Amino acid sequence: MSQSKSQASDDAVSAGLESPVDPNERAEQRPVWAWIDRSALRHNCRRAERLADGRDVIGVVKADAYGHGAEVVAHTMLASGVKRLAVVSIGEGATLRNAGITAPILLLGGIQSLAAAIHSSQHHLTPVIHDEQGLLLASRSVDSDAKLAAEVEIEVDTGMRRMGVLEDEAAGLIEKVMAAPGLRLSGVYTHLARADEADPEPSRAQCLALAEAIRGLPESGAGRPAIHIANSGGLFRLNEFESGRIETDAVRPGLMLYGLSPFADRSAAELDLEPVMTLEALVISTRRVSAGTAVGYGGEWVAPVDTTIATLPLGYADGMPRALKGRGEIFLAGEMRPIVGRISMDSLCLDVGDAAVQVGDLATVFGLTPGGERVPVEKFAEDAGTIGYEILVGIGQRVQRRTTDGSPPERARK
């Protein structure tokens, strides 16, 4: 005779399950979470607002808000002093519009086709014009008889050498955009290439170059577009770079809003930034191995002594760089534990020594531990030979995103 569902459930509980399955938890999801702390995000937005000293804050939410979830992040930013948002693609902007975002959205990636220009206009995005081809596309996509002109911005390349009109051609493009029917130039900006370096001169030179490029603009009034330069590194050094060289109306931070330092020699804590994402996972397996036992693909790591191996359900498909092999550490059972063996697609192994680690114990990859200790994503990235940006945007979609106000609630993590 087959068991009833209720009998099977009772048997499972009596066999060792500590609590029934949470009915709100999707059965197919793995015990891995990226917690998004809205209170930390609000704190960082207010920090940016203070540093901006009266300038508008444009919050950069490209790449799904650096992997944090653009919809939640955008709504939180706009409720915390951020005036405008910036994305790279039309799809990113459309997602925000569909989520009810009505604030201005700057399209940093610009437009590369007439279809793109039309879609940008339909979603009321503000495309960036990088050259005369961009101006032509923007002009063809708008109704010149419309009561309201379509807003556009211009990026001036003052040293990044990536995108934007070259500085010695900027004045001519600005003049053409301002004369184009149906368009309104709402902003002109440049991007700092070396704001994180100790030497301020390259960034100062970029500020002076932009000042020269916009010299023909009205100094004030309705006809003057907003001028902005500072990224996260530039915002912390606003006066050092801009003072006496150019007057700006806005700042454009990204990384710092998510709680990461833009500088190699100054930590996020030193800059009064709070980590927004905490990445956690539960131990799914433990096993005791003897000295001389090989662990993982290729048997590249061999236990030097008798030890315990704990397995986490995080692999390179979830954004764990394979370069962490033999280099990275993860917080578990009160201290940092080394990653051993090759990282697999779906899992990684930790050497926990003689610690009493059990299946279901909580590991913190980066962010805040249950005890409130910081495990910086910058250190995790350094161990992998990369930068914090790459780690955050690389966290895969199999990792559950959950929002919280403050540290992740203990009861919700198990």
QUIKA-V905672 format. One record per residue. N is the residue number from 0. RES is the residue in one letter. SS is DSSP state (A for helix, B for strand, O for the rest). OMEGA is omega in radians with two decimals (* if undefined). D_CENTER is the distance of its C-alpha to the mean C-alpha in Angstrom with 2 decimals. Layout:
# QUIKA-V905672
{{N	RES	SS	OMEGA	D_CENTER} {N	RES	SS	OMEGA	D_CENTER}}
This chain:
# QUIKA-V905672
{{0	M	O	-3.13	54.41} {1	S	O	3.12	50.65} {2	Q	O	2.98	48.69} {3	S	O	3.12	47.32} {4	K	A	-3.12	43.58} {5	S	A	3.11	44.17} {6	Q	A	3.11	46.35} {7	A	A	3.13	43.79} {8	S	A	3.12	41.13} {9	D	A	3.13	43.61} {10	D	A	-3.14	44.43} {11	A	A	3.13	40.79} {12	V	A	-3.12	40.35} {13	S	A	3.13	43.61} {14	A	O	3.05	42.58} {15	G	O	3.08	39.82} {16	L	O	-3.04	36.92} {17	E	O	-3.10	36.30} {18	S	O	3.10	35.18} {19	P	O	3.10	35.14} {20	V	O	3.08	32.12} {21	D	O	-3.11	29.88} {22	P	O	3.13	30.77} {23	N	O	-3.13	27.33} {24	E	O	3.11	25.73} {25	R	O	-3.00	25.58} {26	A	O	-3.05	27.96} {27	E	O	-3.09	26.15} {28	Q	O	-3.11	22.94} {29	R	O	-3.09	22.61} {30	P	O	3.13	22.34} {31	V	B	-3.07	18.67} {32	W	B	2.91	16.14} {33	A	B	-3.14	12.52} {34	W	B	3.13	13.31} {35	I	B	-3.04	11.18} {36	D	B	-3.12	13.13} {37	R	A	3.12	13.74} {38	S	A	3.07	16.10} {39	A	A	3.11	13.69} {40	L	A	3.11	11.40} {41	R	A	3.12	14.77} {42	H	A	-3.11	15.83} {43	N	A	3.08	13.05} {44	C	A	3.11	13.72} {45	R	A	3.08	17.37} {46	R	A	3.11	16.93} {47	A	A	-3.13	15.51} {48	E	A	3.11	18.38} {49	R	A	3.13	20.90} {50	L	A	-3.11	19.89} {51	A	A	3.01	20.06} {52	D	O	3.09	23.69} {53	G	O	3.09	24.49} {54	R	O	3.05	22.23} {55	D	B	3.05	20.03} {56	V	B	3.04	16.32} {57	I	B	-3.10	14.32} {58	G	B	-3.13	10.84} {59	V	B	-3.09	8.46} {60	V	O	3.11	7.04} {61	K	A	3.12	7.43} {62	A	A	3.14	6.87} {63	D	A	-3.12	7.24} {64	A	A	3.11	4.76} {65	Y	A	3.10	1.95} {66	G	A	-3.06	5.12} {67	H	O	-3.07	6.12} {68	G	O	-2.95	8.72} {69	A	A	-3.06	9.16} {70	E	A	3.14	12.71} {71	V	A	-3.10	12.60} {72	V	A	-3.11	9.84} {73	A	A	3.13	11.79} {74	H	A	-3.12	15.05} {75	T	A	3.13	14.20} {76	M	A	-3.08	13.06} {77	L	A	3.07	16.23} {78	A	O	-3.05	18.32} {79	S	O	3.03	17.24} {80	G	O	3.09	18.36} {81	V	O	-3.06	15.85} {82	K	O	-3.09	18.23} {83	R	B	3.13	16.46} {84	L	B	3.10	13.30} {85	A	B	3.09	12.24} {86	V	B	3.10	11.45} {87	V	O	-3.03	12.76} {88	S	O	3.08	15.01} {89	I	A	3.10	17.75} {90	G	A	3.10	16.79} {91	E	A	3.12	13.44} {92	G	A	3.14	15.62} {93	A	A	3.10	18.34} {94	T	A	3.13	16.30} {95	L	A	3.10	15.58} {96	R	A	3.12	19.27} {97	N	A	3.10	20.43} {98	A	O	3.08	18.64} {99	G	O	3.11	20.80} {100	I	O	3.13	18.61} {101	T	O	-3.13	21.23} {102	A	O	3.08	19.58} {103	P	O	3.14	19.51} {104	I	B	-3.14	16.77} {105	L	B	-3.12	16.61} {106	L	B	-3.01	16.55} {107	L	O	-3.08	15.40} {108	G	O	3.13	16.60} {109	G	O	-3.10	20.02} {110	I	O	-3.08	22.74} {111	Q	O	3.12	24.67} {112	S	O	3.11	27.36} {113	L	A	3.11	29.50} {114	A	A	3.12	28.17} {115	A	A	3.13	24.59} {116	A	A	3.14	25.96} {117	I	A	3.13	27.82} {118	H	A	3.08	24.94} {119	S	A	3.13	22.81} {120	S	A	-3.13	25.80} {121	Q	A	-3.14	26.33} {122	H	O	3.09	22.92} {123	H	O	3.05	23.50} {124	L	O	3.10	20.60} {125	T	B	-3.07	21.08} {126	P	B	3.05	21.06} {127	V	B	3.09	20.87} {128	I	B	-3.10	24.12} {129	H	O	-3.08	24.15} {130	D	O	-3.10	27.84} {131	E	A	3.07	31.05} {132	Q	A	3.08	30.26} {133	G	A	3.09	27.28} {134	L	A	3.13	29.72} {135	L	A	-3.13	32.26} {136	L	A	3.13	29.95} {137	A	A	-3.13	28.76} {138	S	A	-3.11	32.41} {139	R	A	-3.06	33.63} {140	S	A	-3.05	31.15} {141	V	O	3.06	32.27} {142	D	O	-3.07	35.50} {143	S	O	3.12	37.26} {144	D	O	-3.12	39.38} {145	A	O	-3.11	36.55} {146	K	O	3.14	36.94} {147	L	O	3.11	33.36} {148	A	O	3.09	32.01} {149	A	B	-3.11	28.68} {150	E	B	3.05	26.16} {151	V	B	3.01	24.68} {152	E	B	3.11	23.13} {153	I	B	2.97	23.93} {154	E	B	3.10	21.87} {155	V	B	3.12	24.17} {156	D	B	-3.13	23.75} {157	T	O	3.12	24.92} {158	G	O	3.14	23.96} {159	M	O	3.14	20.80} {160	R	O	-3.12	23.12} {161	R	O	3.10	20.58} {162	M	O	3.10	21.01} {163	G	O	3.11	22.98} {164	V	B	3.13	26.65} {165	L	B	-2.97	28.32} {166	E	A	-3.12	29.27} {167	D	A	3.07	32.98} {168	E	A	-3.02	32.64} {169	A	A	-3.08	30.37} {170	A	A	3.14	33.25} {171	G	A	3.14	34.91} {172	L	A	3.10	31.92} {173	I	A	-3.14	31.27} {174	E	A	-3.13	34.95} {175	K	A	3.13	34.89} {176	V	A	-3.11	31.91} {177	M	A	3.14	33.56} {178	A	A	-3.05	36.76} {179	A	O	3.10	35.34} {180	P	O	3.07	36.69} {181	G	O	3.14	34.24} {182	L	B	3.03	31.29} {183	R	B	3.11	30.15} {184	L	B	-3.07	28.19} {185	S	B	-3.13	25.78} {186	G	B	3.02	23.78} {187	V	B	-3.09	23.89} {188	Y	B	2.97	21.25} {189	T	O	-3.11	20.47} {190	H	O	-3.12	17.59} {191	L	O	-3.09	18.23} {192	A	O	-2.98	18.45} {193	R	O	-3.09	19.38} {194	A	O	-3.11	18.21} {195	D	O	-3.11	17.31} {196	E	O	-3.10	20.91} {197	A	O	-3.11	23.80} {198	D	O	-3.11	26.00} {199	P	O	-2.97	25.41} {200	E	A	3.11	27.78} {201	P	A	3.13	25.58} {202	S	A	3.07	23.30} {203	R	A	3.12	26.48} {204	A	A	3.10	27.97} {205	Q	A	3.09	25.14} {206	C	A	3.12	25.67} {207	L	A	-3.14	29.38} {208	A	A	3.10	28.97} {209	L	A	3.11	27.10} {210	A	A	3.11	29.76} {211	E	A	-3.10	32.41} {212	A	A	-3.08	30.85} {213	I	O	-3.04	30.85} {214	R	O	-3.12	34.22} {215	G	O	3.14	35.93} {216	L	O	3.02	33.79} {217	P	O	-3.12	35.37} {218	E	O	3.13	34.67} {219	S	O	3.08	34.19} {220	G	O	-3.03	34.87} {221	A	O	-3.10	33.67} {222	G	O	-3.11	33.75} {223	R	O	3.09	31.22} {224	P	O	3.08	27.63} {225	A	B	3.13	24.70} {226	I	B	3.09	23.84} {227	H	B	-3.07	20.44} {228	I	O	-2.87	19.30} {229	A	O	2.87	17.11} {230	N	O	-3.10	13.51} {231	S	A	3.12	12.17} {232	G	A	3.13	14.96} {233	G	A	-3.13	17.38} {234	L	A	3.12	16.97} {235	F	A	-3.12	18.17} {236	R	O	-3.00	21.00} {237	L	A	-3.10	21.79} {238	N	A	-3.13	25.52} {239	E	A	-3.10	25.85} {240	F	A	-2.92	24.60} {241	E	A	-3.01	25.70} {242	S	O	3.13	28.70} {243	G	O	-3.10	31.92} {244	R	O	-3.11	30.30} {245	I	O	3.06	28.60} {246	E	O	-3.12	28.10} {247	T	O	-3.07	24.72} {248	D	O	-3.06	23.87} {249	A	B	3.02	20.08} {250	V	B	-2.97	16.97} {251	R	O	-3.10	13.63} {252	P	O	3.03	10.92} {253	G	O	-2.99	7.18} {254	L	A	-3.06	6.26} {255	M	A	-3.14	9.17} {256	L	A	-3.14	8.44} {257	Y	A	3.02	6.27} {258	G	O	3.12	9.38} {259	L	O	3.09	9.27} {260	S	O	3.05	12.20} {261	P	O	-3.05	12.38} {262	F	O	3.13	15.87} {263	A	O	-3.03	17.50} {264	D	O	3.10	20.35} {265	R	O	-3.08	18.91} {266	S	O	3.08	17.05} {267	A	O	3.13	14.60} {268	A	O	3.11	17.68} {269	E	O	3.14	19.81} {270	L	O	-3.11	17.62} {271	D	O	3.06	17.82} {272	L	O	-3.12	14.17} {273	E	O	-3.13	13.58} {274	P	O	-3.11	11.18} {275	V	O	-3.13	9.54} {276	M	B	2.95	9.29} {277	T	B	-3.13	12.65} {278	L	B	-3.07	13.53} {279	E	B	3.06	17.29} {280	A	B	3.06	20.12} {281	L	B	3.03	23.88} {282	V	B	-3.13	26.44} {283	I	B	3.13	28.21} {284	S	B	2.98	30.97} {285	T	B	3.06	32.87} {286	R	B	3.10	35.82} {287	R	B	3.11	38.12} {288	V	B	-3.13	38.78} {289	S	O	3.04	41.55} {290	A	O	-3.12	41.46} {291	G	O	3.14	41.41} {292	T	O	3.09	39.39} {293	A	B	-3.10	36.86} {294	V	B	3.02	33.48} {295	G	O	3.13	31.24} {296	Y	A	3.06	31.61} {297	G	A	-3.14	34.08} {298	G	A	-3.03	35.14} {299	E	O	3.10	33.41} {300	W	B	3.14	33.05} {301	V	B	-3.10	36.32} {302	A	O	3.14	36.74} {303	P	O	3.13	38.66} {304	V	O	3.01	40.07} {305	D	O	-3.06	40.35} {306	T	B	3.09	36.96} {307	T	B	3.09	34.78} {308	I	B	3.07	31.92} {309	A	B	-3.11	29.26} {310	T	B	3.07	27.19} {311	L	B	-3.14	23.73} {312	P	O	3.11	22.60} {313	L	O	3.11	19.55} {314	G	O	-3.10	19.91} {315	Y	A	3.03	18.50} {316	A	A	3.12	18.23} {317	D	A	3.10	15.65} {318	G	O	3.09	13.60} {319	M	O	-3.08	15.96} {320	P	O	3.11	16.96} {321	R	A	3.12	20.75} {322	A	A	3.12	20.92} {323	L	A	3.13	20.65} {324	K	O	3.10	24.25} {325	G	O	-3.08	26.41} {326	R	O	-3.02	23.75} {327	G	O	3.10	21.11} {328	E	B	3.11	21.76} {329	I	B	-3.09	20.77} {330	F	B	3.14	22.08} {331	L	B	3.10	24.95} {332	A	O	2.97	28.23} {333	G	O	3.12	27.75} {334	E	B	3.13	26.65} {335	M	B	-3.11	24.52} {336	R	B	-3.08	25.90} {337	P	B	2.99	25.84} {338	I	B	-3.11	24.60} {339	V	B	-3.11	27.76} {340	G	O	3.10	28.68} {341	R	O	3.01	26.64} {342	I	O	3.13	23.52} {343	S	O	3.11	24.56} {344	M	O	-2.99	22.81} {345	D	O	-3.05	22.78} {346	S	O	3.01	23.51} {347	L	B	-3.09	23.78} {348	C	B	3.08	26.52} {349	L	B	3.00	26.83} {350	D	B	-3.08	30.02} {351	V	B	3.08	30.82} {352	G	B	-3.13	34.32} {353	D	O	-3.14	36.74} {354	A	O	-3.11	34.30} {355	A	O	-3.14	35.22} {356	V	O	-3.12	32.08} {357	Q	O	3.00	32.59} {358	V	O	-3.11	31.06} {359	G	O	3.07	28.77} {360	D	O	-3.03	27.69} {361	L	B	3.06	24.07} {362	A	B	3.09	21.87} {363	T	B	3.14	18.66} {364	V	B	2.99	16.47} {365	F	B	-3.08	14.19} {366	G	B	-3.12	13.70} {367	L	B	3.06	16.97} {368	T	O	3.08	20.17} {369	P	O	3.11	22.76} {370	G	O	3.10	24.60} {371	G	O	3.10	21.80} {372	E	O	3.12	21.34} {373	R	B	2.95	18.08} {374	V	B	-2.98	17.00} {375	P	O	3.05	14.40} {376	V	A	3.11	11.66} {377	E	A	3.12	12.73} {378	K	A	3.09	16.18} {379	F	A	3.13	15.25} {380	A	A	3.13	13.63} {381	E	A	3.12	16.74} {382	D	A	-3.12	19.00} {383	A	O	-3.14	17.61} {384	G	O	-3.12	18.14} {385	T	O	-3.10	14.63} {386	I	O	-3.10	11.63} {387	G	A	3.12	8.79} {388	Y	A	-3.04	6.29} {389	E	A	3.11	8.67} {390	I	A	-3.08	9.04} {391	L	A	-3.08	5.79} {392	V	A	-3.12	5.94} {393	G	A	3.13	9.58} {394	I	O	-2.96	10.24} {395	G	O	-3.10	12.96} {396	Q	O	3.05	14.24} {397	R	O	3.12	17.13} {398	V	O	-3.12	15.17} {399	Q	B	3.00	15.92} {400	R	B	3.06	13.37} {401	R	B	3.13	15.31} {402	T	B	3.12	15.00} {403	T	B	2.99	17.03} {404	D	O	-3.02	18.19} {405	G	O	-3.11	18.51} {406	S	O	3.12	18.74} {407	P	O	-3.13	18.86} {408	P	O	-3.06	22.48} {409	E	A	-3.05	24.64} {410	R	A	-3.09	26.73} {411	A	A	-3.04	23.91} {412	R	O	-3.10	22.71} {413	K	O	*	26.05}}
